[in-house]
């Protein structure tokens, strides 16, 4: 199997996205347990973690922007704009380069919509972390076949640890 980053040398975004999806699908379909295969799975896991984190943040940011636009539209008597849609691809910094990373719809959409729910205060930070960690665990164990799942939403965990008067006092997953 080629290096995980060698497949991303093109500058055409559509081609890069196609290659990112093909690499993900090839990696999860592989039955190999060689050292090289395990290393590729681990590197893909790190990229997927970044994708999930970024999808969560993007969901929160786009929900916030949509809420403002919707409020203005309602105040003017207009229809609300369409709600934001998640992407199966995220551009992630990997070393000196940025690469497109693909996640199947169920993961990318769930992370995006959880970010939106968190932004709208429908779920507290601890619930967002817990739910996102469950999503990451599923991805790690069942798709990437990793022995250990990666920890998701570290930035939110750190934020909670800094604010003892909030949810952090009750402990984090």
C-alpha positions in Angstrom: 0.0 0.0 0.0 1.3 3.4 -0.9 2.2 6.0 1.7 -0.9 7.7 3.0 0.3 11.1 2.0 1.7 10.2 -1.5 -1.8 9.9 -2.9 -2.5 13.6 -2.2 0.0 15.2 -4.5 -2.5 16.6 -7.0 -3.8 20.2 -6.6 -7.2 19.5 -8.2 -9.6 19.4 -5.2 -12.1 17.0 -6.8 -9.3 14.6 -7.6 -7.9 14.9 -4.1 -11.3 14.2 -2.6 -11.8 11.2 -4.8 -8.4 9.8 -3.8 -9.1 10.5 -0.1 -12.3 8.5 -0.3 -10.6 5.7 -2.3 -7.8 5.5 0.3 -10.2 5.4 3.2 -12.3 2.7 1.6 -9.2 0.6 0.6 -7.9 0.9 4.1 -11.0 -0.2 5.9 -11.6 -3.1 3.4 -8.0 -4.4 3.9 -7.8 -7.5 6.0 -4.0 -7.2 6.4 -2.6 -7.0 9.9 1.0 -6.2 8.8 3.0 -3.6 10.6 2.7 -1.3 7.5 -1.1 -1.7 7.5 -1.4 -1.0 11.3 0.7 2.1 10.8 -1.5 3.3 7.9 -4.6 2.7 10.0 -3.1 4.6 12.9 -2.2 7.6 10.6 -5.7 7.5 9.1 -7.1 7.4 12.6 -5.3 10.7 13.4 -6.6 12.3 10.2 -10.1 11.0 11.0 -9.9 12.5 14.5 -9.0 15.8 13.0 -11.9 15.5 10.6 -14.4 14.7 13.4 -13.1 17.6 15.5 -13.2 20.0 12.5 -16.7 18.8 11.5 -18.0 19.4 15.0 -16.5 23.0 15.0 -17.8 23.7 11.5 -21.2 22.5 12.5 -21.2 24.9 15.5 -19.8 27.8 13.4 -22.2 27.3 10.5 -25.2 26.9 12.9 -24.3 30.2 14.6 -24.1 32.0 11.2 -27.3 30.4 10.1 -29.1 31.4 13.3 -28.2 35.0 12.7 -29.3 34.9 9.0 -32.5 33.2 10.0 -33.3 35.8 12.7 -32.7 38.6 10.2 -34.9 36.8 7.6 -37.7 36.3 10.1 -37.5 39.9 11.3 -37.9 41.1 7.6 -40.8 38.7 7.0 -38.7 36.5 4.7 -38.2 32.8 4.6 -35.4 31.3 6.6 -32.3 30.3 4.5 -31.7 26.6 4.2 -29.8 25.1 7.1 -26.1 24.4 6.6 -25.1 21.0 5.3 -22.1 18.9 6.4 -19.3 17.8 4.1 -17.9 14.3 3.9 -14.5 15.9 3.3 -12.4 18.2 5.4 -9.1 19.8 4.6 -6.7 18.9 7.3 -3.1 20.1 7.9 -0.8 17.1 7.8 2.8 18.1 8.3 3.7 20.8 5.8 0.7 20.0 3.6 -3.0 20.2 3.7 -4.9 17.1 2.6 -8.5 16.2 2.1 -9.8 13.6 4.5 -12.9 11.6 3.9 -15.3 10.1 6.4 -18.5 8.2 5.6 -21.7 10.2 5.8 -22.8 8.7 9.1 -19.7 10.0 10.9 -19.3 13.3 9.2 -23.0 14.2 9.5 -23.3 13.1 13.1 -20.2 15.2 14.1 -21.5 18.2 12.2 -25.0 18.0 13.7 -23.7 17.5 17.2 -21.6 20.7 16.8 -24.8 22.4 15.8 -26.8 21.0 18.7 -24.0 22.1 21.1 -24.0 25.6 19.5 -27.8 25.9 20.1 -27.3 24.7 23.7 -29.4 21.7 23.1 -26.7 19.5 24.7 -24.1 20.4 27.3 -20.4 20.1 26.7 -20.0 16.8 28.6 -22.8 15.2 26.6 -21.2 16.5 23.3 -17.9 15.0 24.4 -19.5 11.7 25.4 -21.5 11.4 22.2 -18.6 12.4 20.0 -16.3 9.9 21.8 -18.8 7.2 21.2 -18.7 8.1 17.5 -14.9 8.1 17.5 -14.9 4.7 19.3 -17.1 3.2 16.6 -14.9 4.6 13.8 -11.7 3.3 15.5 -12.9 -0.1 16.5 -15.3 -1.1 13.6 -14.0 0.8 10.6 -10.3 1.3 11.2 -9.8 -1.8 13.4 -7.6 0.0 15.9 -6.8 -1.5 19.2 -7.2 1.8 21.0 -9.6 4.6 20.1 -8.3 8.2 19.9 -9.6 10.9 22.2 -11.9 13.3 20.5 -12.7 17.1 21.2 -9.5 17.7 23.3 -10.0 21.4 22.9 -13.4 21.2 24.6 -12.1 18.9 27.3 -9.3 21.4 28.0 -11.9 24.2 28.1 -14.0 22.4 30.6 -10.9 21.5 32.8 -10.2 25.3 33.0 -13.7 26.1 34.3 -14.3 24.2 37.5 -17.6 26.0 38.2 -19.2 24.4 35.1 -19.6 20.9 34.0 -16.0 20.0 34.6 -16.6 19.5 38.3 -18.7 16.4 37.5 -15.8 14.7 35.7 -15.2 14.1 32.0 -15.3 10.9 29.9 
